[in-house]
Amino acid sequence: MNDASLPARPLLFTPMTIRGITLPNRTVVAPMVQYRARDGHPGDFHFVHLGKFALGRFGIVMTEATAVEARGRVTHGCPGIWSDEHIPAWRRITDYIRAEGSVPAMQLAHAGRKGATHRAQENTRPYDAKDAWPVVGPTTEPTSAGHHIPHALTAPEIADIVRAFADAARRAEAAGFDAIEIHSAHGYLLASFLSPICNTRNDQYGGDRAGRMRFPLEVTRAVRSVWPMHKPLFFRVSALDGADGWNLDDTVALALELKALGVDVVDCSSGGLTGTATAAPIPRHPGFQVPFAATVRKAGVPSMAVGLILDGPQAEKILRDGDADLIAIGRQALYDPFWALHAAEALGCDPGFGMWPDEYGWWLAKRSQSLVRA
Ligand SMILES: Cc1cc2nc3c(=O)[nH]c(=O)nc-3n(C[C@H](O)[C@H](O)[C@H](O)COP(=O)(O)O)c2cc1C
């Protein structure tokens, strides 16, 4: 039997090397806030929550939005990496993810003017004064009526936040992460600088597109300068801001600049300038954001697709069509933490449960034989 007679291995389960890190497959757990941290520290919940996705053999297991400053959290329950004291708890999690064969990744975030609110489950209602903290943004315009009035960041304060991102990246390395993603989507701090709808500044951080991109690009440059050269750097953008301020042409222009600064993958989400991350600006149907990832990739920048990607054949088609390099799975992973293994089964590349943890797979293979005999 030669190779030509073997069924082609699905692209979804073909390993991929980015810089010096090899992903065992092209599935990624999308960042998903859980609101279960204490003073920024992840706990047993996060160990189990993230660990089970590694047991489920996702290629990359990414943390939820992790704040680079305490005031960059959305809620009191959001995790952080603004202090060295956060490192050991994350280290315990990354050690486990790596031991199971997945790649641990951290999403670095700053909520900006969308901070100091209750959970999405409580409609991100702003905290009362006794629970809130001062939030920051490009201007004093709130994210929507009734939300906190942000402090408009000065240029030196922006420089402090750039440093906070870089310090957070250094801590992420110390905590054992092998990839990081800069969160510049969904109307949080960096995204709020990109869109002219909320960035009406007239200094060097506002105005034309170059001015509005300056802060996110400074963050990228600072993070890349401390993040090890052999480790991948991702960047999440809202390809459309959902308010007709930032469009796909802007996203391509940004993606090309990011690539020049050493970003390896642009993760293409959309919307959220106001409201939640899942409040999309375009009709939602399976794969609704794939065209954004496809456009970025066609411009020569590797991309990740996300948004209502539900099963292995759908994910495989996105890769085969050349629309994205990686596939991020959000809610479908909450529904099925073994999504990646079920996708492999559906694509016919794991008939004997060999990709499963041996403690499960051996038994499942025996069960299959029993079922065949029965
Ligand atoms: C519970 C939950 C929490 C989320 N938290 C984040 C987050 O921390 N950072 C982020 O960039 N996106 C966040 N998102 C958006 C997801 O990463 C993803 O882009 C979105 O859910 C669409 O993908 P899906 O249809 O596969 O769920 C969150 C989504 C959900 C459902």
The ligand as a Tripos MOL2 file, in Angstrom:
@<TRIPOS>MOLECULE
LIG
   31    33     1     0     0
SMALL
NO_CHARGES

@<TRIPOS>ATOM
      1 C1        -19.1930   32.3540   27.3860 C.3       1 LIG1
      2 C2        -18.4430   33.1690   26.3720 C.ar      1 LIG1
      3 C3        -17.4030   33.9610   26.7820 C.ar      1 LIG1
      4 C4        -16.6380   34.6860   25.8410 C.ar      1 LIG1
      5 N1        -15.5260   35.3620   26.2570 N.ar      1 LIG1
      6 C5        -14.6700   35.8880   25.3460 C.ar      1 LIG1
      7 C6        -13.3940   36.3620   25.7410 C.ar      1 LIG1
      8 O1        -12.9890   36.2630   26.9000 O.2       1 LIG1
      9 N2        -12.6110   36.8990   24.7790 N.ar      1 LIG1
     10 C7        -12.9990   36.9720   23.4690 C.ar      1 LIG1
     11 O2        -12.2500   37.4850   22.6330 O.2       1 LIG1
     12 N3        -14.1900   36.4730   23.0740 N.ar      1 LIG1
     13 C8        -15.0040   35.9090   23.9610 C.ar      1 LIG1
     14 N4        -16.1680   35.3000   23.5470 N.ar      1 LIG1
     15 C9        -16.4080   35.1310   22.1100 C.3       1 LIG1
     16 C10       -15.8980   33.7400   21.6570 C.3       1 LIG1
     17 O3        -14.4890   33.6520   21.7500 O.3       1 LIG1
     18 C11       -16.3360   33.4330   20.2040 C.3       1 LIG1
     19 O4        -15.7060   34.3730   19.3550 O.3       1 LIG1
     20 C12       -17.8350   33.5160   20.0160 C.3       1 LIG1
     21 O5        -18.5070   32.7860   21.0460 O.3       1 LIG1
     22 C13       -18.2630   32.9300   18.6690 C.3       1 LIG1
     23 O6        -17.8460   31.5900   18.5410 O.3       1 LIG1
     24 P1        -18.8550   30.3350   18.8040 P.3       1 LIG1
     25 O7        -20.0410   30.5210   17.8990 O.co2     1 LIG1
     26 O8        -18.0130   29.1340   18.4460 O.co2     1 LIG1
     27 O9        -19.2460   30.3680   20.2290 O.co2     1 LIG1
     28 C14       -16.9820   34.6340   24.4720 C.ar      1 LIG1
     29 C15       -18.0810   33.8770   24.0890 C.ar      1 LIG1
     30 C16       -18.8040   33.1370   25.0070 C.ar      1 LIG1
     31 C17       -19.9500   32.2820   24.5350 C.3       1 LIG1
@<TRIPOS>BOND
     1     1     2 1
     2     2     3 ar
     3     2    30 ar
     4     3     4 ar
     5     4     5 ar
     6     4    28 ar
     7     5     6 ar
     8     6     7 ar
     9     6    13 1
    10     7     8 2
    11     7     9 ar
    12     9    10 ar
    13    10    11 2
    14    10    12 ar
    15    12    13 ar
    16    13    14 ar
    17    14    15 1
    18    14    28 ar
    19    15    16 1
    20    16    17 1
    21    16    18 1
    22    18    19 1
    23    18    20 1
    24    20    21 1
    25    20    22 1
    26    22    23 1
    27    23    24 1
    28    24    25 2
    29    24    26 1
    30    24    27 1
    31    28    29 ar
    32    29    30 ar
    33    30    31 1
@<TRIPOS>SUBSTRUCTURE
     1 LIG1         1 GROUP 0 **** ****
